[in-house]
Each structure stands twice: as structure tokens, then as C-alpha cells.
Amino acid sequence: MAYLQLNNVSKTYGQGNNLTEVLSNINLSIDEGEFVAIVGFTGSGKTTLVNLINGLLQPSSGEVLFKGNLVKDTSHERGVIFQNYSLLPWLSVGQNICMAVKEAFPKESKKELQQRVKDFVAMVGLSPAINKRPKELSGGMRQRVAVARALAMNPEMIIMDEPLGALDALTRGNLQDEILNIWSKDKRTALLITNDVDEGIYMADRIIPLKPGPNATLGPEFKIDLERPRDKTAMNDNPNYKKTRNAIIEYLMDIGDERKTVSQTEYQLPDLSPKSFVA
């Protein structure tokens, strides 16, 4: 049995003539310990897919199963790193993380909780800012807090919704490595949503494109045949990396061109000429 399974999942919004099917017939199976990346265009329904998996939304049809059980609500077993930080503005960095840690480890002592918070704040390089509030942090620093908060809960599955997109290249690379280091220790199941093909190849075992919506569905999977741990510099000269990267980009370009053609056909303006008026 797959660790995470989506069976014929669809999600619609609106009613009547305003009904829109964002996701259509999504089938996905992720094994325990596997790292899967889903890549897609902006507005293709990636965040809706994440919210279905973490229990914030319920599918209009189909089912989402985690460890064989129907996903009906959120759970700290599935730690989510959102793209929009989702920090409580009146709490400090440490307090934001501690609030999540208390929920995940209710039996730990205050000292143990504080140490866990300090360790994960240090992991993302924010020890000097542990007592600062979100408004005192840059966007990149806020995202690092969100990463630390999710990982500090020691989830059985890590779900990442484009978590590093707002970061500078150096910080983004460092956090990619930190997430991979934590994942590799006990091979927790991981799902990464990203629009960066290189990030997906560097981090994942498989990459699955999400076709543009509405009626978005998953495309063919691409297996990443690269040994771990991966070296970003060495990857550039690896023939498997080049072959996989080119295949994914070519596929995304093809479905992007296909969607453009459909959109132009659906929304083609009528051939009208302005009226002429004679005084």
C-alpha cells in the first residue's frame, strides 16, 4: 500500500454556470521514504493539490489516503511548508515555532521544547533573530522561519508548496541542502511543489508535471537517475541530468504551447469593424 495515495481526485469551485473544475482525475501514489516533486506553471492548481493532501480542502470527487486512512483534516503527521509564510505576526520567531512544537510534542518538558526550537532556529541561521517578530524580518527570513517550524514538528511526511521561491539564490541553495539532510537521515516521505525544474531534479526521486488548468491533471513521470548525495556542480556535466532536464523542459514547453493554442481558440475575438457616422 502506498504511503500517500490520490484516487481519481477532482476539485471544483463555484456553482451552476460559474462552476470551474480546477483539478481533474488526479491519480498519484507515493511510497514511504520517497521524495517526489510536482512541477507546473503558475495557476495550474498546485496549491489546491497541496491543500487537498494536507486536509485543508476536501475533494469534490475521489479520495486522498494517507497510510491507508482517508484524509479528512489537517495533522502534524503531514508537515506543510507554505509559500506565503503563514506566521502569526504577534509572536516572535521562537514563539511561532514553539507553538507548533507544543502541538506535536505535548509530553515534552519545557526545557526539551525550548531546545528543539533553538536547534531548528539555528538550522536556518536565525539564532540572532529568535526574539524578533515577523514584521522585523525580510521575506526570505520569514520563509526560513516557516521551514524551521514545519521541520521542528518532526512530521512523517513533508509537504512543500514552493517554499523557497522568495529566497535569494544562496539562501535557497542552503535550505535545499538542509531539507535534503533532514530527509536523508530517516528518509521521511516528501512532496515538493515547485516551478523550478532544476530544484526538482536536485531534490527528488521522481518529477511529475501538472498540466495547466482548468481541468488540470498529472502528466507522465520522469525518474531521476542520479546517485545521492548530489553535487550541484557535478550534476551539470552528468549526461543523465542533461537528458532528464531536457525531456522535462521539452514536455512543459509542449503543453504550454498546446494550452496557448486552446486559449486562443476559446477566446478569439470576433472580427468587428467600427461603425462610421456621417455628420
N, C-alpha and C positions, 0 to 999 in steps of 0.2 A: 504494500500500500504506500502511495506517495505521501510525503510529509505535508505538502500543500497541494490541493487539487481544486481546479475550477472546471466544472462540468456544464457546458452549454450556457454560459453566463451571458446575459444581456442586461443592459441598463438603459431605461428610457426616462426622459424628463418631459413635463408638460402634459397636456390633455387635449383630446379632440384633434382639431386641425393644427394645433401647436405642438403635437407630440413629436419628439425627436429621439431616435434611438442612437445614443452615443456609442455604446459598445454592443456588438452583435456576435453571439455564438462564440464566446471566448472559451477555449479549452487549453488548460495549462496544467502540467504535472511537474512538481519539483521534489526531488528526493532529499532525504535528510543529509545535511552536510554539504549540499550542492550550492554553488554560487551562480545565480542566473541574472543576466542583465536584459532588460527590455528597452529597446531604443525606438524613438519615434519623433515625429515632428511636433512642434508646439501646437496645442489644441487638438491633438489626436485622441485624447481621452486617457492619458497616462495617469493623471491624478485621480480620476474616477476609478480606475482599476485598482490603485493603491488603497483607496478608501473602502472598496468592496472587500479587499483582502484583510484589512485591519479591523473591519467591523463597523466603521463609521457610516457606511451605506449598506443597504440590502439590495441584492439583485432583483430586477423586475421579473426575471425568469432564470432558471438554472440554480446551481448551488456552489458554495465555496466551503471546502472542507479543510480543516487543519488537524493533523494527526487523527484523521478519520471522523472528527466531530464537526457538525455544522457550525460555521462562524455566524454568531448572532449578535455579538457585541465586541467591544474592544477588550484587550487583555495584555498585561505586561509580558506575557509569553511571546508576544509579537511586538518588538520594539520598533517604533517608527521614527525616522529622521525626516522631518518635513522640509520643504524648500523655503517656507516662509517663517522659520524660527519657532513661532508659537510659544514665545516666552511670556511669563507673567511680568508686566512692567513694574509692579510694586515690590518685587522680590529681587534680591541680589543674584549674582551668578551662582554662588554656592547654595542659596536657598532654592533657586529654581531646580537645581539638580537634586538637592536633598528631598524635596517634595516628592519627586518621582521615586527616589531610592527608598523612602519610607513605605511607599505603597508596595514596592516589590519585595522588600525585606522587613516585614513588620516585627519579626522576632529578634532582629539585631539590636545590640545596645547602641546608645547614643554615640559612644566612642567609636564603635565599628562603622556606624553610618557616616560620621564625620570623616573618618579615614578614607572610606570609599569615595566620598565626594572630593576630598583633596587629591586623591590619586588620579581621578578622571579629569579634574580641572587641570592638573599638571600635565596629563597626557596630551591635552590640546593646547598647551602652552599659555594658559590663562591664570596661573597662580597669582600674579600681581593684581589681577582684576577680580579676584574671588568675591570681594565685598562690593563691587560696583553693580549698579542696576543697568538694565538693557539700554536705556536712553544714553548712557555714558559710553557705550561701546559702538564700534563701527559695525557695518553689516556683516563683514567677514568674522568678526569676533562673536557676534550673536549666533552665527551659524555654527561656530565651534562649540558654543555652549549647548546648542541643540544636539550636536553629535555626541558630546560628553554625556548629556542627560539620557539619551537613548541607550548608549552602551553601558552606562553605570547600572542599569536595571538588569544586566546580565540576561537579555532575552534569549529564548530558544531559537527565535528567528529574527533577523534584522531586515527591516523593510526600509529602503532608502528612496525617497521621492526627489530626485535631482538635488541632493543635499549640498553639493559643492559648487553649484553653478555660479554663486555670487562671490566666490573667493578668488583672490589673486592666484596666479599660476603656482607660486612657491608653496603657499598655504594649502592649496588644493592638492598638490602632489604629496605633501607631508601627511595630510589627512587620509588620502587614498592608502598610503603605506600603513598608517596606524590602524585603519579599519581592516586591512588585509592581515596585519599582525595579530589582531584580536581574533579575527575569523579563523586564522590558521592554527591557533592554539588548541581549539576543540572542534573546529570545522562546524560551527553553527550554520544553519541554513540561512542563506542571504538572497535577497532580491533587490536589485538595483534598477531604478528607473532613471534613464539618462537620455540626453540627445547628443552625447559625445561618444562617437564610435570608438575612439582610442581609449577612453576611460573604460568602456565596456570590455574591450579586448584585454586590457591590462588587468582587470579585476575578476572577470567572470570565467566560468567553465563553458557556458553557452550564452549566445546572444540571440534574442528573438525580436524581430521588428514588429512594431504595431502599426498597421496600415492607417492612413489618415481617416478621420471620421467625417461626417456621421457614419454610423454603421461600421465603426472601426473593429477590426478583428486581427488576430495574430497571423503573421506570415511564417515562412519556413525558418527553422532554427539553424544557427551556424555554430558548430562546435569549435572551441578554441583549443587547438592542439599545440599548446606551449607549456613547457615544464614550469613548475613553481619551485622556489620563488622566482618571480620575473624581474628582469632588469630592463628598465625603460630604454636605456641607451642601446643595449644589445638587441632589443626587440626590433629596432629599425632595420637591422641587417638580416633578420630572420626571414627566410622565404615563406614559412607558414604564416607569419604575421602579415606579410605583404599580400599574400594570396587571400587570406581571410578578410583583411581590411578592404581590399579592392572589391571583393564579392559583396560585402555588406553595403558599401557605399554605392556600388552599381545598382543593387536592388532598391535601395532607398531613393536613388535618383529616378529609377524607372517608375516606381509607384507615385513619386512626386509629380512626374510628367503626366502620368495617367490621370491623377486627380485634377491637375490643371485643365486637361482636355475635357473631363467630365464637367467641371465647374463652368467652363466657357460655354459648353453646350446647354447646361441647365439655366444659365443666367444671361444668355445672349440678348443684348438689347435689340428692340425692334428697329427696323430701318424706317426712320421717320424724317420728314423734311419740314422745316418751319413754314408756317403759313405766310403768305405775302399779302400785305394790306395796301390797297390803293387809296390814297387820300382823296 
